[in-house]
Each structure stands twice: as C-alpha cells, then as structure tokens.
Amino acid sequence: MSVQSNGAPIVTLTPAPTLDRTYYVSNLIEGGVNRADGVAEELAGKGINVTKGLKLAGIDAPGVIPIGNADPGVLERTGHAQTLVPLWVDGTLRVSTTMVIHNGATTKVNEAPRPLSAEDWAAVVELTIKTVRDNGAKWLVIAGALPVCKTTGEYVDLQPIFDAMKEMGVRVALDTSGEPLQHWARKGAASIMKPNAEELASAVGRTLNNIGDVIDAARELCSHGVECVLASLGADGMIAVTADHAWAARTPPVKVINTVGAGDATLAGFLSAVVSNPVAEGDDHFGVGFDVPHGVSAAVQWGAVAVTQATSGLENLDHMPAAILTDSPDRTALLEEPAVA
C-alpha cells in the first residue's frame, strides 16, 4: 500500500502512467533477431519521473496516478510504494518500450493511454485535490499524455482541477503535448507550461527558426494567461519566458546516453530551485512571484545529468554541470534545427 506524505510543497499527477521497459543492445540488426545485453523495468510517466527526481533532492512530491489493478504488485516491485498515491482502476497498465543502442540512437515506442470511465476520472480529480489539500502543497504538476473518456472519446477535462487549484492558491505546472497542449495553452490556466520547440511551434501554428521566434511564441502563450513558458530546446538549452522577461540557460556539452525522461528532469530541477528559493512577499522582480532565473538554471543542470544516465528516471544528481545563464538572449541565434509547426 502506498503512503501519502504530509507537508509536501509539490504534488504531481500522471493521468496515464506506463510501465517502462528498456532494452540495452550493443549492435542492432535491423529486421533481424537481437539479444538484449540487459533489460530494466520502471514505473514511469512524466509526473512520476518528476516525483522521483524531487525525492533525490530531498523534496517530497507525492504522485497521484490512476493505475490498472491487473498488476497489484507493481508499486512494490518498482520501488514506488512510499511515493505514489494510486487510484486502482480495472484493467492493465500500458507498456512503453525503449531501445538504447550502444553508440547509437535511442528508440521509444509508447502504447496509447488507457481510456478511463467518467467515474474513474472524477475519482482521480477528487484524489488529486485531496492530496494537494492534505499536504498543503503550493504546486501541482500535471504531466504526461491525457487519456480519453471511455464514453465520449474526448480527452479528460482538467478544468475542475484548475478551478480547485485557483481557489486554493496553488500554482499548476502543465507538461503535455498534442491537442491537449494546444487547447490548454489557449486557456491559459496553467502557471507554467513546458513545451519543446516542436510543441511550441505547433501551439502557435508557425515555424520557429531562431531564439527570437521562440521568445515571441512563448509570449503568445503568456498573453493567454500562462505566467512562465519553459521552452526546452535540446542542444540549444532552455529559454524561460514571462510577459516581461526572458532568460536563456544551457550547460557545457555532456556525453548523451539516453534522452528519454530528460524533459521531466528539467521540470523537477526547475521546481526544486523554485521551492528552495522562495520569493519574498511583495517582491515582483520576476513578475510572476517565483524565482525563474534560479529555476531555469537548475532545470538545464538536471536535464544535463539526466541524459548521461541510462534510465528514463533520474538515478542520482551526481556530477552536476555548471549552468550558463543570460537575461539577454541573442534573438538572432539560429536553432540547431528549425521547429516546424
């Protein structure tokens, strides 16, 4: 049985968790039979990865998940019995498969999220609100793909969660993709959104060629009500944008082993710095009420550590590289690859 924390500053919600199986292969023969050098199994999903990362930094962040009851031992087996708050639903847990090729590309195949009944989603909403309230949390992270409702075929509705968080004075960080990202970007209900370059281009409907394009696109999301956009740009680092400020952050190059989960690590790093460096009441230097430059610096450091590790979730925070931060990004700097809408 999982245990709920009391007094956690952050709660996460993973609407569509997954069982991550990673196969490590030395020499892949395409179209042939391959034998794995090793296999790892993790309970994953963006919110779960954020919870795991924050735990490494000594920050409790209980994670709410709807999870199939066909595998009741999965929390114990994957070491999450003390960090996750499950809502057991009928069915199986979806499986995602990652192939890590030695000196080659990482390939990931994700099953689609399992649909949820309207009753199950209402229970997820209720459990999420209760977990935030019981912990006195100031942040809720909603991360990962959204399931659809079994009866309507539409994506589950996050609005009841946003409404409850607003009433409780809790900020929401939203990290999703596809149609849900575009929908909720226009709603402007989240305090933070963390798109990558392609997702940001899709959200605004135009190609992004340089840093100026990224800043302008992020500002468009801010105009809808989003307080801060964290644009994850891979090798180009990260751009943090508010209505009035922009910061660029990166680290020196690191040896990349596995990029899966790096985005989750950046969000965990950002929030770890934000809750550890609270802004004094009445201090509006950053325009949003939380310390964006400290946050984005930590974000790129955590992301750099994540890509040097083989697992999809952070294993440790060792060998943290330095962060290079500027509050005057070069708008003319070209992206390594244009992001096409």
Backbone hydrogen bonds in HBPLUS format (Angstrom, degrees):
<---DONOR---> <-ACCEPTOR-->    atom                        ^
c    i                          cat <-CA-CA->   ^        H-A-AA   ^      H-
h    n   atom  resd res      DA  || num        DHA   H-A  angle D-A-AA Bond
n    s   type  num  typ     dist DA aas  dist angle  dist       angle   num
A0003-VAL N   A0081-ALA O   3.12 MM  78  6.78 129.4  2.39 143.5 157.5     1
A0138-LYS N   A0009-PRO O   2.96 MM 129  5.49 153.6  2.03 129.1 132.1     2
A0139-TRP N   A0009-PRO O   3.18 MM 130  6.45 141.2  2.34 151.0 161.1     3
A0011-VAL N   A0139-TRP O   3.02 MM 128  6.41 150.7  2.11 145.4 153.9     4
A0141-VAL N   A0011-VAL O   2.82 MM 130  6.27 158.5  1.87 153.8 161.2     5
A0012-THR N   A0062-PRO O   3.01 MM  50  6.32 165.3  2.03 145.5 149.7     6
A0064-VAL N   A0012-THR O   2.76 MM  52  6.08 166.4  1.78 156.8 152.8     7
A0013-LEU N   A0141-VAL O   2.67 MM 128  6.05 144.0  1.80 166.0 176.9     8
A0143-ALA N   A0013-LEU O   3.08 MM 130  6.42 166.1  2.10 170.9 174.4     9
A0014-THR N   A0064-VAL O   3.03 MM  50  6.37 166.4  2.05 176.0 177.4    10
A0018-THR N   A0044-ALA O   2.94 MM  26  5.25 165.5  1.96 137.0 137.1    11
A0044-ALA N   A0018-THR O   2.73 MM  26  5.25 171.5  1.74 171.7 171.0    12
A0019-LEU N   A0094-ARG O   2.81 MM  75  6.20 163.2  1.84 154.7 159.7    13
A0096-SER N   A0019-LEU O   2.96 MM  77  6.06 162.2  2.00 138.4 142.4    14
A0020-ASP N   A0042-GLU O   2.64 MM  22  5.01 151.4  1.72 170.0 169.8    15
A0042-GLU N   A0020-ASP O   2.84 MM  22  5.01 157.9  1.89 146.0 153.1    16
A0021-ARG N   A0096-SER O   2.86 MM  75  6.20 169.9  1.87 169.8 172.4    17
A0098-THR N   A0021-ARG O   2.85 MM  77  6.19 162.1  1.88 156.3 159.4    18
A0022-THR N   A0040-ALA O   2.88 MM  18  5.13 162.1  1.91 145.7 151.8    19
A0040-ALA N   A0022-THR O   2.93 MM  18  5.13 156.5  1.98 143.3 151.2    20
A0023-TYR N   A0098-THR O   2.75 MM  75  6.15 164.5  1.77 165.2 167.7    21
A0100-VAL N   A0023-TYR O   2.85 MM  77  6.16 165.5  1.87 163.2 168.2    22
A0024-TYR N   A0038-GLY O   2.96 MM  14  5.24 167.6  1.98 156.0 156.2    23
A0037-ASP N   A0024-TYR O   2.66 MM  13  5.48 155.3  1.72 167.2 175.3    24
A0025-VAL N   A0100-VAL O   3.02 MM  75  6.23 165.3  2.04 151.2 155.4    25
A0102-HIS N   A0025-VAL O   2.86 MM  77  6.22 162.2  1.89 159.6 164.5    26
A0032-GLY N   A0029-ILE O   3.03 MM   3  5.27 158.3  2.08 129.7 129.6    27
A0049-ASN N   A0045-GLY O   2.92 MM   4  6.17 160.1  1.96 161.7 168.4    28
A0050-VAL N   A0046-LYS O   3.00 MM   4  6.33 148.8  2.10 146.2 154.8    29
A0051-THR N   A0047-GLY O   2.94 MM   4  6.24 160.6  1.98 150.4 155.4    30
A0052-LYS N   A0048-ILE O   2.88 MM   4  6.16 162.3  1.92 153.0 157.7    31
A0053-GLY N   A0049-ASN O   2.93 MM   4  6.10 160.6  1.97 146.4 151.4    32
A0054-LEU N   A0050-VAL O   2.94 MM   4  6.12 168.4  1.95 156.4 159.1    33
A0055-LYS N   A0051-THR O   3.03 MM   4  6.20 150.0  2.12 146.2 154.4    34
A0056-LEU N   A0052-LYS O   3.30 MM   4  6.64 144.4  2.43 142.4 150.4    35
A0056-LEU N   A0053-GLY O   3.09 MM   3  5.30 126.0  2.40  99.6 112.7    36
A0057-ALA N   A0054-LEU O   2.96 MM   3  5.13 133.0  2.19  99.7 113.0    37
A0059-ILE N   A0054-LEU O   2.93 MM   5  5.15 163.4  1.96 145.0 140.9    38
A0058-GLY N   A0055-LYS O   2.96 MM   3  4.97 160.2  2.00 106.7 111.0    39
A0063-GLY N   A0083-THR O   3.01 MM  20  6.40 159.0  2.06 147.9 154.7    40
A0085-VAL N   A0063-GLY O   2.63 MM  22  5.66 166.6  1.65 144.3 145.7    41
A0065-ILE N   A0085-VAL O   3.17 MM  20  6.31 154.2  2.24 137.8 139.1    42
A0087-LEU N   A0065-ILE O   2.75 MM  22  6.07 146.5  1.86 157.3 158.4    43
A0067-ILE N   A0087-LEU O   2.95 MM  20  6.09 158.9  2.00 143.0 147.9    44
A0089-VAL N   A0067-ILE O   2.96 MM  22  5.82 163.1  1.99 137.4 141.7    45
A0069-ASN N   A0089-VAL O   2.79 MM  20  5.72 143.4  1.92 166.0 168.6    46
A0070-ALA N   A0091-GLY O   3.01 MM  21  5.71 146.0  2.13 168.7 161.3    47
A0074-VAL N   A0071-ASP O   3.20 MM   3  5.75 166.6  2.22 125.2 125.3    48
A0077-ARG N   A0073-GLY O   2.95 MM   4  6.04 167.4  1.97 158.4 162.6    49
A0078-THR N   A0074-VAL O   3.02 MM   4  5.96 148.6  2.12 142.0 148.3    50
A0080-HIS N   A0075-LEU O   2.80 MM   5  4.90 154.4  1.87 153.4 153.2    51
A0079-GLY N   A0076-GLU O   3.22 MM   3  5.18 160.8  2.26 101.9 107.6    52
A0083-THR N   A0080-HIS O   3.17 MM   3  5.31 158.5  2.22 107.9 114.4    53
A0084-LEU N   A0080-HIS O   3.23 MM   4  5.97 149.3  2.33 163.0 160.4    54
A0097-THR N   A0109-VAL O   2.84 MM  12  5.19 165.1  1.86 154.1 154.7    55
A0109-VAL N   A0097-THR O   2.74 MM  12  5.19 160.9  1.78 155.0 161.8    56
A0099-MET N   A0107-THR O   2.68 MM   8  5.11 163.4  1.71 157.5 163.5    57
A0107-THR N   A0099-MET O   2.93 MM   8  5.11 163.5  1.96 146.9 150.9    58
A0104-GLY N   A0101-ILE O   2.87 MM   3  4.85 147.1  1.98 135.4 126.2    59
A0116-LEU N   A0148-VAL O   2.97 MM  32  6.37 155.5  2.03 158.4 165.9    60
A0150-LYS N   A0116-LEU O   2.81 MM  34  5.53 154.4  1.88 136.3 140.2    61
A0121-TRP N   A0117-SER O   2.97 MM   4  6.29 162.9  2.00 156.5 160.8    62
A0122-ALA N   A0118-ALA O   3.00 MM   4  6.16 157.7  2.05 143.8 150.0    63
A0123-ALA N   A0119-GLU O   3.05 MM   4  6.28 146.7  2.17 140.5 149.5    64
A0124-VAL N   A0120-ASP O   2.92 MM   4  6.27 144.5  2.04 144.7 155.0    65
A0124-VAL N   A0121-TRP O   3.06 MM   3  4.89 116.8  2.48  91.0 106.8    66
A0125-VAL N   A0121-TRP O   2.93 MM   4  6.25 161.8  1.96 156.0 159.7    67
A0126-GLU N   A0122-ALA O   3.01 MM   4  6.23 161.6  2.05 144.3 149.3    68
A0127-LEU N   A0123-ALA O   2.89 MM   4  6.04 159.5  1.93 146.5 152.2    69
A0128-THR N   A0124-VAL O   2.88 MM   4  6.04 156.4  1.94 150.8 157.3    70
A0129-ILE N   A0125-VAL O   3.02 MM   4  6.27 167.6  2.04 154.9 157.4    71
A0130-LYS N   A0126-GLU O   2.99 MM   4  6.13 160.9  2.03 147.1 153.0    72
A0131-THR N   A0127-LEU O   2.90 MM   4  6.03 157.0  1.96 146.0 152.1    73
A0132-VAL N   A0128-THR O   3.01 MM   4  6.25 161.1  2.05 152.6 157.2    74
A0133-ARG N   A0129-ILE O   2.94 MM   4  6.12 166.6  1.96 150.9 155.1    75
A0134-ASP N   A0130-LYS O   2.78 MM   4  5.90 169.1  1.79 155.0 158.3    76
A0135-ASN N   A0131-THR O   3.17 MM   4  6.15 144.4  2.30 137.9 145.7    77
A0136-GLY N   A0132-VAL O   3.02 MM   4  6.01 117.7  2.43 139.5 154.8    78
A0137-ALA N   A0132-VAL O   3.18 MM   5  5.26 151.8  2.26 148.6 151.1    79
A0136-GLY N   A0133-ARG O   3.15 MM   3  5.15 148.0  2.26 100.0 109.6    80
A0171-ARG N   A0138-LYS O   3.04 MM  33  6.29 154.1  2.11 151.8 144.0    81
A0140-LEU N   A0171-ARG O   2.84 MM  31  6.28 148.6  1.94 157.3 167.0    82
A0173-ALA N   A0140-LEU O   2.83 MM  33  6.24 158.5  1.87 154.3 161.5    83
A0142-ILE N   A0173-ALA O   2.88 MM  31  6.23 162.0  1.92 161.6 167.5    84
A0175-ASP N   A0142-ILE O   2.93 MM  33  6.34 161.9  1.96 158.6 162.5    85
A0144-GLY N   A0175-ASP O   2.77 MM  31  6.16 161.2  1.81 171.9 169.2    86
A0156-VAL N   A0147-PRO O   3.09 MM   9  6.24 161.0  2.13 160.2 155.3    87
A0149-CYS N   A0154-GLU O   2.77 MM   5  5.66 158.9  1.82 159.6 161.3    88
A0153-GLY N   A0149-CYS O   2.83 MM   4  5.19 153.3  1.90 143.8 150.7    89
A0161-ILE N   A0158-LEU O   2.90 MM   3  5.42 129.0  2.16 115.4 129.0    90
A0162-PHE N   A0158-LEU O   3.05 MM   4  6.40 161.3  2.09 153.9 159.8    91
A0163-ASP N   A0159-GLN O   2.84 MM   4  6.02 165.3  1.86 161.9 165.5    92
A0164-ALA N   A0160-PRO O   3.11 MM   4  6.18 158.3  2.16 136.6 142.1    93
A0165-MET N   A0161-ILE O   2.89 MM   4  6.11 162.7  1.92 157.2 162.0    94
A0166-LYS N   A0162-PHE O   2.96 MM   4  6.12 158.4  2.01 149.8 155.5    95
A0167-GLU N   A0163-ASP O   3.11 MM   4  6.33 157.0  2.16 145.2 151.1    96
A0168-MET N   A0164-ALA O   3.03 MM   4  6.27 141.4  2.19 141.4 152.0    97
A0168-MET N   A0165-MET O   3.12 MM   3  4.98 121.5  2.48  90.6 105.5    98
A0169-GLY N   A0165-MET O   2.92 MM   4  6.01 111.1  2.41 140.0 156.6    99
A0170-VAL N   A0165-MET O   2.86 MM   5  4.89 171.7  1.87 146.7 146.1   100
A0169-GLY N   A0166-LYS O   3.23 MM   3  5.10 154.3  2.30  97.4 105.1   101
A0191-SER N   A0172-VAL O   2.83 MM  19  5.38 139.0  1.99 141.5 154.9   102
A0192-ILE N   A0172-VAL O   3.18 MM  20  6.55 160.6  2.22 146.2 147.9   103
A0174-LEU N   A0192-ILE O   2.82 MM  18  6.12 167.8  1.83 159.7 157.0   104
A0182-GLN N   A0178-GLY O   3.21 MM   4  6.58 164.3  2.23 155.8 159.7   105
A0183-HIS N   A0179-GLU O   2.89 MM   4  6.08 162.7  1.92 158.8 163.9   106
A0184-TRP N   A0180-PRO O   2.92 MM   4  6.02 175.4  1.92 154.4 155.8   107
A0185-ALA N   A0181-LEU O   2.84 MM   4  5.80 142.5  1.98 145.7 156.0   108
A0186-ARG N   A0182-GLN O   3.31 MM   4  6.45 154.7  2.38 139.2 144.1   109
A0187-LYS N   A0183-HIS O   3.19 MM   4  6.50 139.6  2.36 136.6 148.2   110
A0188-GLY N   A0184-TRP O   3.06 MM   4  6.21 142.7  2.20 139.0 146.6   111
A0227-GLU N   A0191-SER O   2.98 MM  36  4.80 119.3  2.36 109.6 126.3   112
A0228-CYS N   A0191-SER O   2.88 MM  37  6.27 149.0  1.98 161.0 170.7   113
A0193-MET N   A0228-CYS O   3.20 MM  35  6.75 148.5  2.30 152.3 160.9   114
A0230-LEU N   A0193-MET O   2.88 MM  37  6.23 167.8  1.90 162.3 166.1   115
A0232-SER N   A0195-PRO O   2.99 MM  37  6.28 159.3  2.03 146.7 151.2   116
A0200-LEU N   A0196-ASN O   2.89 MM   4  6.08 157.3  1.94 157.3 164.0   117
A0201-ALA N   A0197-ALA O   2.93 MM   4  6.15 158.5  1.97 148.8 154.8   118
A0202-SER N   A0198-GLU O   2.95 MM   4  6.18 155.8  2.01 146.1 152.8   119
A0203-ALA N   A0199-GLU O   2.91 MM   4  6.11 148.5  2.01 142.1 150.9   120
A0204-VAL N   A0200-LEU O   3.18 MM   4  6.47 143.4  2.32 146.5 154.2   121
A0205-GLY N   A0201-ALA O   2.80 MM   4  5.78 123.2  2.12 140.5 156.4   122
A0206-ARG N   A0201-ALA O   3.23 MM   5  5.45 145.0  2.36 142.3 146.8   123
A0208-LEU N   A0339-ALA O   2.80 MM 131  5.01 158.9  1.84 145.0 151.5   124
A0339-ALA N   A0208-LEU O   2.91 MM 131  5.01 158.7  1.96 148.5 150.8   125
A0335-LEU N   A0209-ASN O   2.95 MM 126  5.83 174.1  1.95 142.1 142.5   126
A0213-ASP N   A0210-ASN O   3.09 MM   3  5.33 120.4  2.46 100.6 114.5   127
A0214-VAL N   A0210-ASN O   3.18 MM   4  6.60 152.4  2.26 147.0 154.7   128
A0211-ILE N   A0333-ALA O   2.94 MM 122  5.69 151.0  2.02 156.9 165.8   129
A0215-ILE N   A0211-ILE O   2.94 MM   4  6.25 162.5  1.97 155.6 159.4   130
A0212-GLY N   A0331-ARG O   2.87 MM 119  3.97 146.1  1.99 127.7 118.5   131
A0216-ASP N   A0212-GLY O   2.95 MM   4  6.14 165.7  1.97 151.6 155.5   132
A0217-ALA N   A0213-ASP O   2.94 MM   4  6.09 157.0  1.99 146.9 153.3   133
A0218-ALA N   A0214-VAL O   2.91 MM   4  6.11 160.8  1.95 151.5 156.9   134
A0219-ARG N   A0215-ILE O   2.88 MM   4  6.09 154.0  1.95 148.2 155.7   135
A0220-GLU N   A0216-ASP O   3.08 MM   4  6.33 138.7  2.26 137.6 148.1   136
A0220-GLU N   A0217-ALA O   3.12 MM   3  5.08 125.4  2.43  92.6 106.8   137
A0221-LEU N   A0217-ALA O   3.31 MM   4  6.78 146.1  2.44 142.2 149.9   138
A0221-LEU N   A0218-ALA O   3.04 MM   3  5.19 120.7  2.41  97.9 112.0   139
A0222-CYS N   A0218-ALA O   2.98 MM   4  6.38 152.6  2.05 145.6 154.1   140
A0223-SER N   A0219-ARG O   2.86 MM   4  6.13 140.0  2.02 143.0 153.5   141
A0224-HIS N   A0221-LEU O   3.03 MM   3  5.38 148.7  2.13 106.2 115.5   142
A0225-GLY N   A0222-CYS O   2.92 MM   3  5.18 154.1  1.99 107.6 116.1   143
A0229-VAL N   A0241-VAL O   2.85 MM  12  5.19 162.9  1.88 151.7 156.5   144
A0241-VAL N   A0229-VAL O   2.91 MM  12  5.19 160.5  1.94 147.2 153.8   145
A0231-ALA N   A0239-ILE O   2.82 MM   8  5.12 164.1  1.85 163.6 158.0   146
A0239-ILE N   A0231-ALA O   3.00 MM   8  5.12 158.9  2.05 142.0 147.6   147
A0233-LEU N   A0237-GLY O   2.77 MM   4  5.21 154.6  1.83 164.7 168.9   148
A0236-ASP N   A0233-LEU O   3.07 MM   3  5.08 159.4  2.11 127.8 122.6   149
A0237-GLY N   A0234-GLY O   2.95 MM   3  5.51 159.7  2.00 122.3 124.1   150
A0238-MET N   A0249-ALA O   2.87 MM  11  5.34 161.4  1.90 157.3 162.2   151
A0249-ALA N   A0238-MET O   2.87 MM  11  5.34 159.3  1.91 160.1 165.5   152
A0240-ALA N   A0247-TRP O   2.86 MM   7  5.18 156.1  1.92 148.7 156.2   153
A0247-TRP N   A0240-ALA O   2.88 MM   7  5.18 154.1  1.95 148.0 156.3   154
A0242-THR N   A0245-HIS O   2.93 MM   3  5.20 172.4  1.93 148.6 150.1   155
A0248-ALA N   A0326-THR O   2.90 MM  78  5.36 160.4  1.93 155.0 161.6   156
A0326-THR N   A0248-ALA O   2.94 MM  78  5.36 151.9  2.02 154.2 161.3   157
A0250-ARG N   A0324-ILE O   3.06 MM  74  5.29 142.8  2.20 136.1 147.4   158
A0324-ILE N   A0250-ARG O   2.71 MM  74  5.29 166.7  1.73 168.5 168.6   159
A0257-ILE N   A0307-VAL O   2.63 MM  50  5.71 176.4  1.63 162.9 164.2   160
A0258-ASN N   A0307-VAL O   3.12 MM  49  5.04 159.9  2.16 131.1 137.4   161
A0262-ALA N   A0259-THR O   3.13 MM   3  5.49 163.6  2.16 130.9 130.9   162
A0265-ALA N   A0261-GLY O   3.09 MM   4  6.41 151.6  2.18 147.2 155.1   163
A0266-THR N   A0262-ALA O   3.01 MM   4  6.37 148.0  2.11 146.9 155.3   164
A0267-LEU N   A0263-GLY O   3.19 MM   4  6.50 156.6  2.25 144.9 149.9   165
A0268-ALA N   A0264-ASP O   2.98 MM   4  6.24 160.2  2.02 149.3 155.1   166
A0269-GLY N   A0265-ALA O   2.84 MM   4  6.03 157.7  1.89 147.8 154.3   167
A0270-PHE N   A0266-THR O   2.89 MM   4  6.12 158.9  1.94 147.9 153.4   168
A0271-LEU N   A0267-LEU O   3.02 MM   4  6.25 170.5  2.03 154.1 155.5   169
A0272-SER N   A0268-ALA O   2.87 MM   4  6.01 150.8  1.96 147.3 156.1   170
A0273-ALA N   A0269-GLY O   3.16 MM   4  6.38 157.0  2.22 149.0 153.3   171
A0274-VAL N   A0270-PHE O   3.01 MM   4  6.27 154.5  2.07 146.8 154.8   172
A0275-VAL N   A0271-LEU O   2.95 MM   4  6.06 171.8  1.96 154.5 155.2   173
A0276-SER N   A0272-SER O   3.16 MM   4  6.09 135.9  2.36 131.2 142.8   174
A0277-ASN N   A0273-ALA O   2.92 MM   4  5.90 121.3  2.28 139.7 152.2   175
A0283-ASP N   A0280-ALA O   2.90 MM   3  5.40 161.5  1.93 139.2 140.9   176
A0287-GLY N   A0284-ASP O   3.01 MM   3  4.94 144.3  2.14  99.5 110.6   177
A0292-VAL N   A0290-PHE O   3.06 MM   2  6.03 115.3  2.49 114.4  98.9   178
A0295-GLY N   A0291-ASP O   3.06 MM   4  6.14 154.4  2.13 143.4 151.5   179
A0296-VAL N   A0292-VAL O   2.80 MM   4  6.00 165.7  1.82 168.4 168.7   180
A0297-SER N   A0293-PRO O   3.12 MM   4  6.12 151.9  2.20 141.3 148.8   181
A0298-ALA N   A0294-HIS O   3.10 MM   4  6.33 163.5  2.13 148.9 152.8   182
A0299-ALA N   A0295-GLY O   2.89 MM   4  6.08 149.0  1.99 144.6 154.6   183
A0300-VAL N   A0296-VAL O   3.22 MM   4  6.43 163.0  2.25 147.1 147.4   184
A0301-GLN N   A0297-SER O   3.28 MM   4  6.50 152.3  2.36 142.5 150.4   185
A0302-TRP N   A0298-ALA O   2.91 MM   4  6.11 168.4  1.92 160.0 161.8   186
A0303-GLY N   A0299-ALA O   2.94 MM   4  6.13 157.6  1.99 148.0 155.0   187
A0304-ALA N   A0300-VAL O   2.97 MM   4  6.02 151.5  2.05 138.5 145.6   188
A0305-VAL N   A0301-GLN O   3.05 MM   4  6.37 155.2  2.11 148.2 154.6   189
A0306-ALA N   A0302-TRP O   2.94 MM   4  6.15 156.9  2.00 147.7 154.4   190
A0307-VAL N   A0303-GLY O   3.20 MM   4  6.49 155.0  2.26 150.2 153.8   191
A0308-THR N   A0305-VAL O   3.17 MM   3  5.49 147.8  2.27 106.7 116.1   192
A0309-GLN N   A0306-ALA O   3.11 MM   3  5.49 165.0  2.14 114.0 118.2   193
A0333-ALA N   A0330-ASP O   3.13 MM   3  5.59 158.8  2.18 113.7 120.1   194
